[in-house]
Amino acid sequence: MKQALGELTKLKIDYKKKYGNFASAPLRIASSILRNIQENSAIVLGAAGHMGASICDSLNRADVLTLRTDVNKELLEKAAKRTIINQQKAAKYRKLAYQQLEKIKERELIGQSYVLEGKLPSLEAQADKHAFAEEFVDKNIFDDVHALTNFKKAFLFVEAGPENTEFKQSVFGFYAYALHDEAILATNTSSLKISDIANAKRVPNLERVVGLHFFDPADRHPLVEVIAGPETSVDVVLAMRELAISMGKKPIICWKDSPGAIANRVLVGVLNEALRIAEEGVNPDLIDKVFLETFYSEQIKVKLKSAQKQFEAAPKLAFFNDETALYKKISNCDEKIKKASTDDEKGKILSKKKELTEEVIGKLNQKILYGTILENHTPLGTFFKVPASVGKLKLKAKSQLEKLKKSLLNLKSDFSIEPYDFFSSNNSNASSTTSEEEISNRLKGAYITIAQEIYNEGLGTIQDIEIACKQGFYWNTGPFELILELGKEKTTELTKLANKNLNGNQKTGISKLGFVIDLKDSDISGVQTYKQDGIGNIVLGKLHIQYLQMMQNSLSIEMLTGIRDAIKAFEKDSDIKSIFISSQGGGSFSAGANLDYVNKINWDPEKTTDYVQFGKSIIMNDIAKCSKPTVAILDGLALGGGAELISACDYRIASFNAGVSFPEVNLVHIFPAWGGTETFPKIAGKKLALALMAPPIKKGLVILGAEDAHEVGFFDKLVLQSDIPHIKAALIENKVEGINIYSKPAKKENYDKDDYSVEIVKKYHLKKLKQPKFRLFSRNAANLTRKLINNPSYVPSDKELKNVLKSGKLNAKVFIGIKLWFAKSKFASFLS
């Protein structure tokens, strides 16, 4: 059912305000736009390709019916079948809630497909562009009335075609008139400006044109960039951000139209520098080695096969080489065919040869595409001037493509294509003596100066730029973290390296020689705030390496300080009536306390105690005693300190993807020290608190799932991920039964709760709450936790705290230490 959007504010983006733009954009309008998309349909152009099909999958997960289009019907149908399989796998591995999957099936959201044959007509000469486009659609595209209906009611169009300006201009010029006036037109461009794709000559309603950049693979990769064009409405940017959240993604916003937006601008600039180093005669394999050691400085130590695959797939110079390994596999097929004894056997081998040849064609197309992406960044400035080797790469890849296409037409002939040797022909100075340190410094210089200029130009916040790099490419350190780590003097030297041979009077696309942004630890706290509809929003968004794994929203001193300062500022602000605390999305709400910090201080008793007391003070005083209602909004796991944080809030709204766990005793051999032993039992009962915090089982992570948390009264409201934006809007309008975010509620008093269901009693062993007889290393932590739960006023003695810290340190240094040693040892690659 179409909802009226005449109330669209049409406010343009002021890139200087960043998230401050949302203060003028009521969430109900963005929610209404999203609801229209969900209740009608979305068209995805390029849906037969890997990226387009994955975007369709993501939209389905947001409760959106997709109408898929491309040039090949058979490939569209294959892509749809792959989507079904991928969604089932996602549900199996708890990446997609079964309830959401059932809705996809019930509403048949995978939808229909249609084929576009030939070029779309140009509408420039047409007097009535809408009428001409509508007639063209009726006559040339659809023979299915149902599909035609879905086309005409589409509220979102997503273009996921090639990175070609003319192609995208043609597509937008047609669909802007073929669809109704209120449809959002989005491009998945990774390198072009929105204004180059759609301008007033081709597209009416430019306030509804936006960039929606997904990362590969779009169905699994958490990051989405929402890119504002020069005329894009604040409401549309907000609606696309909420759409990304409803997909379970982690959205960042690029507030200013620019080639490559945030993430790809960083990646392209760094790769450009790597290519320039290679053209100077440095061995590309050495550059790649240094590249990985620089950007995966912690995780490169991991020898597990899964980690090594990640490094192999990481963007680096080896990507530009020809597909020699696949050529060998194709040639091996020829040898097998000669030895095959039956036609059936030969047919299977030929089918495999065809599959491998098509795979190579796809990879070569990717190399050409990436060459084009590099070229599309040239307008940014002289630092982004494309190295000469890129043009050579495209020529070589195109030449190979022609040969492969001919080979595909005659699979019975022997495969005789020789791989091109990309870098040897570009290395005129094979005796280069550039050191690994010099290579690393140049790459770091590029990284830092590009990120600084992105910030200086107003494209994104520091938090979003950090996330773009650490989530987009899984790099271990963000650019601003690196600046703080290196210090001003060293960073200044790196800016000189990046600016070497550049004319400072020209536009370079990077920050100027000697410029170093003035940063404090609080600038990279991972806490982003904004005001909207009288709500103070606190958004947690920080990734960091802990125990060689990328963790989300670990509660460091800086993040805790950021939360405290935000709470206090919103308390003082008379315009703020309530406070929402949420994650930026795409993973856990919070991984809990920052154990990386505790390990770095070597579990020093005094410093560790100070950290514990600091965290407890913020959670138990600033949050639990906040004078304004606090609402935690979860779409992922809240672990340890994160679970204690949400326990201190007045309300907890969760998606089916959410959950709660207190792993301190079983996994870390410490105790919940931030007040969770007091707040959680009051909400969900002492028995359940004992079962979760000091489990009667000795091993593993005990998770209170979303449905169980709702059943026992811990989660106040449970919704589908796709409905998270709508529940927020309903809360603001005071339309959620039993929850009034404008009035401070009485604290729950369920400490003696005993009316758990049979299923809860059985699942969490509520009848067997005695500690295991042979709990050894975690005994101190378990005993103290039980005392704190059984007696909320109990004050641990210094001896008890000292013993628990000893247990935690022993666990970190010995048990976890052994696991980390193994992960970094040569044995890991053999046994993983």
Protein Blocks (a to p, Z undefined) as FASTA:
>chain_A
ZZdfklpnoiacdfklmmmmmmmmcfklmmmmmmmmmmmccddehilpmklmmmmmmmmm
nopacddddfbfklmmmmmmmmmmmmmmmmmnopacfklmmmmmmnomnopadddehjdd
dfklpmblmlmmmmmmmmmmpccfklmmmmmmpcbdcdfbdfdfklmmmmmmmmmmmpcf
kbccddfbfkbcfklmpcfklmghkllgccddddddfklmmbdcddddfklcfklmmmmm
mmmmmnopacdddfbdcehilmmmmmmmmmmmmmmmmmnopafklmmmmmmmmmmmmlmm
pmcfklmmmmmmpgcfklmpccfklmmmmmmmmmmmmmpcbfklmmmmmmmmmmmmmmmm
mmmmmmmmmmmmmmmmmmnomklpccfklmmmmmmmmmmmmmmmmmmmmmmbccfbdcdd
fklmmmmblmbcbdfklmmmmmmmmmmmmmmmmmmnomacfklmmmmmmmmnopabdfkl
mmmmnommlmmmmmmmmmgoiafkbcehiacehiacdddfklmnopacddeehiacdddd
ddddeehiacehiacfklmmmmmmmmmmmmmmmkbmbdcdddebjiafbgbjafklmmmn
oopaklmmmmmmmmmmmmmmmmmmocbdcddddfbdcehjlmmmmmmpmbdcddfkbccd
dfklmmnopacfeopmmmmmmmnojklmmmmmmccbfgdjddddfklmmmnomambdcdf
klmmmmmmmmmnopaghiafkbccddddfklgckbcfklmmmnopmlmcccfklcklmmm
mmmmmmmmmmmmbccdfklmmmmmmmmmmmmmmmmmmmmmmmmmmklmmmZZ
